[in-house]
Amino acid sequence: MVITYCLLVLGYTCVNIPYGTLCGAMTQDIDERAKINTSRSVAAMIAIGVLNIITVPLISKFGSHSAKTGYLTVAVIYGCIFTACHFFCFAKTKEAVITPEKEKISVKVQLKTVMQNRPYLLALAGQILFGFTLYGRNADILYYFTYVEGNATYYTTYSMCIIIPSIIGAACFQPVFRKLNNKGRTASLFALFTGISMLSMFFFNAKESPAIFYALSGLTQFFFSGFNTAIYAIIPDCVEYGEWKTGLRNDGFQYAFISLGNKIGMAVGTALLAGLLGKYGYIANQTQNATVLSIMKHAFTTIPGALWIVTAVVLFFYRLNKKRYNEIVEELKNGRKS
């Protein structure tokens, strides 16, 4: 199973990196890129919402005699849909941006150029924090509802309450960006309010104050979805900045490094949670001690909330605004470098 899972993650990464770079290859217009990323994020949130609703019933339907068969059948169906959608996407997408003639460039040279790309470094720091916070909290969610709230079924209600806010939040990225004219500051704003909403959840719970708890959950997801759209919209613009700054355009390398940063954050966040729970006496399917319950609650509210605020501070210093970006693109088109 471990080998199969590793192959799955490897295959996903091999597909996700070229898919992620498509936006930057389709247009250099910063507003069009915002629209593309908004559409991508909204569609993803709709798909996630649909899958959250239909997956368990499908597993029950196909696994009436064996849960294993149900999981396998649903996984195969989703895999076929995934493959068909990506074949269609890559077949029908037109890359309109003219890129320099390809040449073999060493990893060392690419790393050196990346280190000179300040907007990209800020985006990379944001992605590492994003991965650490998001996946660490996601790993804790079921523990939180099962042991802190005392009822794992609350997770279903929670999941339903965040579907619509996810879609609306993703759609709100573009109008907020239009007001601020800076994708980094837009991401910073969404991250700040994600953190504030998450910190507020510490004072409420699903059992005693369900209305406020689920309202705050929806609000948190609304701001998170706006951030999620904004942080990925930043990356293509950093490619132009890097080309202008160093003369080297390396879309794939930059996106791959962003993906690596996100996965490093994910690995550290999930491992840290598991380590802390193990150290302080977590025992599966048993009543947990006060320290373990405290870790679970803080890992769901205050710790990620504080880290979201740190992320907001980091991205506040992203200064590649719409005006400066357009000037850079114009210089690149005219063959001038600074």
C-alpha positions as CSV (number, residue, x, y, z in Angstrom):
1,M,0.0,0.0,0.0
2,V,2.9,2.4,0.8
3,I,4.4,1.8,-2.7
4,T,1.0,2.4,-4.4
5,Y,0.5,5.6,-2.4
6,C,4.0,6.9,-3.3
7,L,3.3,6.1,-7.0
8,L,0.0,8.0,-6.7
9,V,1.7,11.1,-5.2
10,L,4.5,10.9,-7.8
11,G,2.0,10.7,-10.7
12,Y,-0.1,13.5,-9.3
13,T,3.0,15.7,-9.0
14,C,4.1,14.9,-12.5
15,V,0.7,16.0,-13.8
16,N,0.2,19.0,-11.4
17,I,3.4,20.8,-12.3
18,P,2.8,21.3,-16.0
19,Y,-0.9,21.9,-15.2
20,G,0.1,24.6,-12.8
21,T,2.4,26.3,-15.3
22,L,-0.3,26.5,-17.9
23,C,-1.8,29.8,-16.7
24,G,1.5,31.6,-17.2
25,A,1.9,30.1,-20.7
26,M,-1.7,31.1,-21.8
27,T,-1.4,34.8,-21.2
28,Q,0.8,37.6,-19.8
29,D,-2.2,39.8,-19.0
30,I,-2.4,40.0,-15.2
31,D,-6.2,40.4,-15.2
32,E,-6.7,37.5,-17.5
33,R,-4.5,35.4,-15.2
34,A,-6.6,36.4,-12.3
35,K,-9.7,35.3,-14.1
36,I,-8.1,32.0,-15.1
37,N,-7.0,31.2,-11.5
38,T,-10.4,32.3,-10.2
39,S,-12.2,30.0,-12.6
40,R,-9.8,27.1,-11.7
41,S,-10.3,27.6,-8.0
42,V,-14.1,27.9,-8.2
43,A,-14.3,24.8,-10.3
44,A,-12.1,22.9,-7.9
45,M,-14.2,24.0,-4.9
46,I,-17.4,22.9,-6.7
47,A,-15.8,19.5,-7.5
48,I,-14.7,19.0,-3.9
49,G,-18.2,19.9,-2.7
50,V,-19.8,17.4,-5.0
51,L,-17.3,14.7,-4.1
52,N,-17.8,15.3,-0.4
53,I,-21.5,14.6,-1.0
54,I,-21.4,11.6,-3.4
55,T,-18.3,9.6,-2.3
56,V,-19.7,7.9,0.8
57,P,-23.0,6.9,-1.0
58,L,-21.0,5.6,-4.0
59,I,-18.8,3.5,-1.7
60,S,-21.9,2.1,0.0
61,K,-23.5,1.3,-3.4
62,F,-20.5,-0.4,-5.0
63,G,-19.3,-2.0,-1.7
64,S,-22.6,-3.5,-0.5
65,H,-20.8,-6.8,0.0
66,S,-17.3,-5.5,0.6
67,A,-16.1,-2.1,1.7
68,K,-12.8,-2.8,0.0
69,T,-14.5,-3.3,-3.3
70,G,-16.5,-0.1,-2.9
71,Y,-13.4,2.0,-2.2
72,L,-11.5,0.4,-5.1
73,T,-14.4,0.9,-7.6
74,V,-14.9,4.5,-6.6
75,A,-11.1,5.2,-6.8
76,V,-11.0,3.7,-10.4
77,I,-14.0,5.8,-11.5
78,Y,-12.5,9.0,-10.1
79,G,-9.1,8.0,-11.7
80,C,-10.8,7.6,-15.1
81,I,-12.6,11.0,-14.8
82,F,-9.3,12.6,-13.7
83,T,-7.4,11.2,-16.7
84,A,-10.1,12.2,-19.2
85,C,-10.4,15.7,-17.9
86,H,-6.6,16.2,-18.1
87,F,-6.3,14.8,-21.6
88,F,-9.1,17.2,-22.7
89,C,-7.4,20.1,-20.9
90,F,-4.0,19.6,-22.4
91,A,-5.4,18.9,-25.9
92,K,-7.5,22.0,-26.0
93,T,-5.3,24.5,-24.2
94,K,-3.4,27.0,-26.3
95,E,0.0,28.3,-25.1
96,A,0.0,31.9,-26.4
97,V,3.1,33.3,-24.5
98,I,6.3,33.3,-26.6
99,T,9.1,31.9,-24.5
100,P,12.9,32.0,-25.2
101,E,14.4,29.1,-27.1
102,K,14.8,26.1,-24.8
103,E,18.3,25.3,-23.6
104,K,19.7,23.0,-21.0
105,I,20.3,24.9,-17.7
106,S,21.8,23.4,-14.6
107,V,19.9,23.2,-11.3
108,K,22.6,25.3,-9.7
109,V,22.1,28.1,-12.2
110,Q,18.3,28.0,-11.8
111,L,18.6,28.0,-8.0
112,K,20.8,31.0,-8.2
113,T,18.3,32.9,-10.3
114,V,15.5,32.0,-8.0
115,M,17.4,33.4,-5.1
116,Q,17.4,36.8,-6.9
117,N,13.6,36.7,-7.4
118,R,12.2,38.5,-4.2
119,P,8.5,38.2,-5.1
120,Y,9.0,34.5,-5.7
121,L,10.9,34.0,-2.4
122,L,7.9,35.6,-0.6
123,A,5.5,33.4,-2.5
124,L,7.6,30.3,-1.6
125,A,7.7,31.3,2.1
126,G,3.9,31.7,1.9
127,Q,3.6,28.2,0.3
128,I,5.6,26.6,3.0
129,L,3.5,28.2,5.7
130,F,0.4,27.3,3.8
131,G,1.4,23.6,3.5
132,F,2.3,23.4,7.2
133,T,-0.8,25.1,8.4
134,L,-3.4,23.6,6.0
135,Y,-2.3,19.9,6.1
136,G,-1.4,20.0,9.8
137,R,-4.9,21.2,10.6
138,N,-6.5,18.8,8.1
139,A,-4.7,15.9,9.8
140,D,-6.2,17.1,13.1
141,I,-9.8,17.6,12.0
142,L,-11.1,14.1,12.6
143,Y,-9.3,13.8,15.9
144,Y,-10.8,17.1,16.9
145,F,-14.4,16.1,16.2
146,T,-14.0,12.5,17.5
147,Y,-12.3,13.3,20.8
148,V,-12.7,17.0,21.6
149,E,-16.2,17.4,20.4
150,G,-17.0,13.8,21.3
151,N,-18.9,13.0,18.1
152,A,-17.3,12.2,14.7
153,T,-20.6,12.8,12.9
154,Y,-20.2,16.6,13.5
155,Y,-17.5,16.5,10.8
156,T,-20.2,15.7,8.2
157,T,-22.2,18.8,9.3
158,Y,-18.9,20.8,9.3
159,S,-18.1,19.6,5.7
160,M,-21.5,20.6,4.4
161,C,-21.3,24.1,6.0
162,I,-18.0,25.0,4.3
163,I,-19.0,24.0,0.7
164,I,-20.8,27.2,-0.4
165,P,-18.4,29.5,1.4
166,S,-15.5,27.8,-0.4
167,I,-17.0,28.5,-3.8
168,I,-17.9,32.1,-2.9
169,G,-14.5,32.8,-1.4
170,A,-12.7,31.6,-4.4
171,A,-14.9,33.8,-6.7
172,C,-14.1,36.8,-4.5
173,F,-10.4,36.8,-5.3
174,Q,-10.7,38.7,-8.5
175,P,-12.8,41.7,-7.3
176,V,-10.6,42.1,-4.2
177,F,-7.5,42.0,-6.5
178,R,-9.1,44.6,-8.7
179,K,-9.4,46.9,-5.7
180,L,-5.9,46.3,-4.3
181,N,-4.0,45.8,-7.6
182,N,-1.5,43.5,-5.8
183,K,-2.0,39.7,-5.6
184,G,0.4,39.4,-2.7
185,R,-1.5,42.0,-0.6
186,T,-4.8,40.3,-1.7
187,A,-3.4,36.9,-0.4
188,S,-2.2,38.7,2.8
189,L,-5.7,40.1,3.4
190,F,-7.4,36.8,3.0
191,A,-4.8,35.1,5.2
192,L,-5.2,37.7,7.9
193,F,-9.0,37.2,8.1
194,T,-8.6,33.4,7.9
195,G,-6.4,33.6,11.0
196,I,-8.7,35.9,12.9
197,S,-11.7,33.6,12.1
198,M,-9.8,30.5,13.1
199,L,-8.6,32.0,16.4
200,S,-12.2,32.9,17.2
201,M,-13.3,29.3,16.8
202,F,-11.3,28.4,19.9
203,F,-14.0,30.0,22.1
204,F,-16.9,28.0,20.6
205,N,-17.8,24.4,20.0
206,A,-20.2,22.4,17.9
207,K,-22.0,20.9,20.8
208,E,-22.8,23.9,23.0
209,S,-22.9,26.7,20.4
210,P,-23.4,25.1,17.0
211,A,-24.7,28.2,15.2
212,I,-21.7,30.3,16.0
213,F,-19.2,27.4,15.5
214,Y,-20.5,26.5,12.1
215,A,-20.8,30.1,11.0
216,L,-17.2,30.7,12.0
217,S,-16.3,27.5,10.1
218,G,-17.9,28.8,7.0
219,L,-16.3,32.3,7.4
220,T,-12.9,30.7,7.9
221,Q,-13.3,28.6,4.7
222,F,-14.5,31.7,2.8
223,F,-11.3,33.6,3.5
224,F,-9.2,30.5,3.1
225,S,-10.6,29.9,-0.4
226,G,-9.8,33.4,-1.4
227,F,-6.2,33.0,-0.1
228,N,-5.9,29.6,-1.9
229,T,-6.8,31.3,-5.2
230,A,-4.5,34.3,-4.6
231,I,-1.4,32.3,-3.7
232,Y,-1.4,30.3,-6.9
233,A,-2.2,33.4,-9.0
234,I,1.0,34.9,-7.8
235,I,3.4,32.3,-9.2
236,P,3.0,33.0,-13.0
237,D,3.8,36.8,-12.4
238,C,7.0,35.8,-10.5
239,V,8.2,34.0,-13.7
240,E,8.1,37.3,-15.7
241,Y,9.8,39.1,-12.8
242,G,12.5,36.5,-12.8
243,E,13.0,36.7,-16.5
244,W,13.3,40.5,-16.4
245,K,15.7,40.4,-13.4
246,T,18.0,37.6,-14.6
247,G,17.3,36.9,-18.2
248,L,16.3,33.4,-17.5
249,R,12.7,32.1,-17.8
250,N,12.1,28.9,-15.8
251,D,8.3,28.4,-15.4
252,G,8.5,24.7,-14.6
253,F,11.4,24.9,-12.2
254,Q,9.7,27.7,-10.2
255,Y,6.4,25.9,-10.0
256,A,8.2,22.6,-9.1
257,F,10.0,24.4,-6.3
258,I,6.7,25.9,-5.0
259,S,5.2,22.4,-5.0
260,L,8.2,21.2,-3.1
261,G,7.9,24.0,-0.5
262,N,4.2,23.1,-0.1
263,K,5.0,19.5,0.4
264,I,7.8,20.3,2.9
265,G,5.3,22.3,4.9
266,M,2.8,19.4,4.7
267,A,5.3,16.8,5.9
268,V,6.5,18.9,8.8
269,G,3.0,19.9,9.9
270,T,1.5,16.4,9.9
271,A,4.6,14.8,11.4
272,L,4.7,17.4,14.2
273,L,1.1,16.7,15.1
274,A,1.6,13.0,15.1
275,G,4.7,13.4,17.2
276,L,3.0,15.6,19.8
277,L,0.0,13.3,20.1
278,G,2.3,10.2,20.5
279,K,4.5,11.9,23.0
280,Y,1.7,13.0,25.3
281,G,-0.2,9.7,25.4
282,Y,-2.7,9.5,22.5
283,I,-4.3,6.1,22.4
284,A,-6.7,5.3,19.5
285,N,-10.4,4.8,20.2
286,Q,-9.9,5.5,23.9
287,T,-10.8,8.5,26.2
288,Q,-7.9,11.0,25.8
289,N,-6.1,12.8,28.6
290,A,-6.4,16.5,29.0
291,T,-3.1,17.3,27.4
292,V,-3.9,15.4,24.2
293,L,-7.3,17.0,24.0
294,S,-5.7,20.4,24.4
295,I,-3.2,19.7,21.6
296,M,-6.1,18.6,19.3
297,K,-8.1,21.8,20.1
298,H,-5.2,24.2,19.6
299,A,-4.1,22.4,16.4
300,F,-7.6,23.1,15.1
301,T,-7.9,26.7,16.1
302,T,-5.2,28.8,17.8
303,I,-2.0,27.3,16.2
304,P,-3.1,27.5,12.6
305,G,-4.8,30.8,13.3
306,A,-1.6,32.3,14.5
307,L,0.3,30.9,11.6
308,W,-2.2,32.3,9.1
309,I,-1.5,35.8,10.6
310,V,2.3,35.1,10.2
311,T,1.6,34.2,6.6
312,A,-0.4,37.5,6.2
313,V,2.6,39.5,7.5
314,V,5.0,37.7,5.1
315,L,2.9,38.3,2.0
316,F,2.2,41.9,2.9
317,F,5.8,42.6,1.7
318,Y,5.0,41.3,-1.8
319,R,5.4,44.5,-3.9
320,L,5.0,43.3,-7.5
321,N,1.8,45.2,-8.1
322,K,-0.2,45.5,-11.3
323,K,1.5,48.7,-12.5
324,R,5.0,47.4,-12.0
325,Y,4.2,44.0,-13.5
326,N,2.8,45.6,-16.7
327,E,6.0,47.7,-17.0
328,I,8.1,44.6,-16.7
329,V,6.1,42.8,-19.3
330,E,6.4,45.8,-21.7
331,E,10.2,45.8,-21.2
332,L,10.4,42.1,-21.9
333,K,8.4,42.5,-25.1
334,N,10.7,45.3,-26.2
335,G,13.7,43.2,-25.4
336,R,15.0,45.4,-22.6
337,K,16.3,44.0,-19.2
338,S,17.0,45.9,-16.1
